[in-house]
Amino acid sequence: MPPLVHENGNRVWTRKHLLGLEELFPWEIHHILDEAQRMLPNSKPGSSKLQTLVGRMVVNLFYEPSTRTRVSFAQAARRLGADVTDFSSSGSSVSKGESFIDTARNMEALGMDFAVVRHSVPGTPHLLTHHIKAGIINAGDGAHEHPTQALLDILTIRQRFQKLEGLSVGLVGDIAHSRVARSNIHGLLKMGARVIVCGPPTLIPAEVTQMGVEIGYSLDEILPELDVVNVLRIQFERQRVGLFPSIREYYRLFGMTAARMARAKKCLLLLAPGPINRGVELTPEVADGPNSAIFDQVANGLGVRMAILSLLAQARQVESQGSA
Ligand code: CP
C-alpha cells in the first residue's frame, strides 16, 4: 500500500488495521515509535486525557489469557477518551457455540470501532478484516505475530541507546512458538539492527534463517557480543511434545543468571516480554537487576498502544474525508 504524501513532503499514515510488522514500511515503524514517545507523558495517571477517540468504542476481543496487553490496550484507549469493552471468550456465548466472526459482528452491532484481537489461531485478525468494518489490531495470533509487543520492545531499546541501527539484539528461548520473536525479527531488521536468535535447536525453526537473522546455539558464545538480550518464555502450552530434556537443563544452558550477566557487556539491556518464569528463563536477581528494563517495557506499551489507536483513527478520518 503506497503511503499518501502531503504537499509538505510528509507521509500520511493510511493503514486502517495493524496486523503485523512484516507488512510495515520502515518509515511507518519510525513514525509509530515517534508518536509513542510523544504520547508517553499523556499515558501517566493524573496527566490530561486526550480527546482523539471520544465517542469511539474499543473492544478487547480476547480468546487467550493476557495480563499486560489487555490492560494496556484498555488503559491506552481510555487515555484517548474512548469507551472500552472487555470481552473474554471464557464465560461468553462462545461456550454455546457462537463463532468468532459472529461474536465480532455482534460487537460491531453494539458500536465497536476498533477490535483488539488475541487468538490462538494464526491469521485470525486478518480473517476478521474481511467480515467487519472496524479497525483491527493484532494483540497476538498464535505463534505468528504480536506487533505491539515488538514495537514496545523496540521503543525501549531506542530510548536506551538513542538508535537501533547497528545494535546486536539476541532473542533467546522458544523461537519456534514465539509471536514476539517473529514480530521483533521483522521490526528490528527493518530498523537496521543485527538479530541473533538463540535456543535449543528443537526450538529454532529452519525457516528462521530466511528471515535474515543469525543463529547461535550457545548463549555463552553470543552473549558478549550483544547490546540487548530479549528473554522469551518457554511456551509449554504450544508445544505438543517435550522439545528439550528438562527445565533444569534449559536453565543451565539458556537461563539468564548473574554469572552470565557478569560476562556480558556492562550496558547490556535485558528485556522480557512477560509473563516471566523466574528460575526458568532468568533468575529473580537478573529480572530485578540494574540491566533489566522489564517494567519500562510495560510502561512504554501504553505509549505504543495509544499511538497505534490514534494512527488508525487518523487513517479512518483521512478515508472518510476522501469519500465525502
Ligand atoms: N507480553 C504479553 O503479551 O503479555 P500478556 O500475555 O500478559 O498480554
Boltz pocket constraint, residues with backbone or C-beta under 6 A from the ligand:
constraints:
  - pocket:
      binder: B
      contacts: [[A, 65], [A, 66], [A, 67], [A, 68], [A, 69], [A, 70], [A, 139], [A, 140], [A, 146], [A, 149], [A, 273], [A, 274], [A, 275]]
      max_distance: 6.0
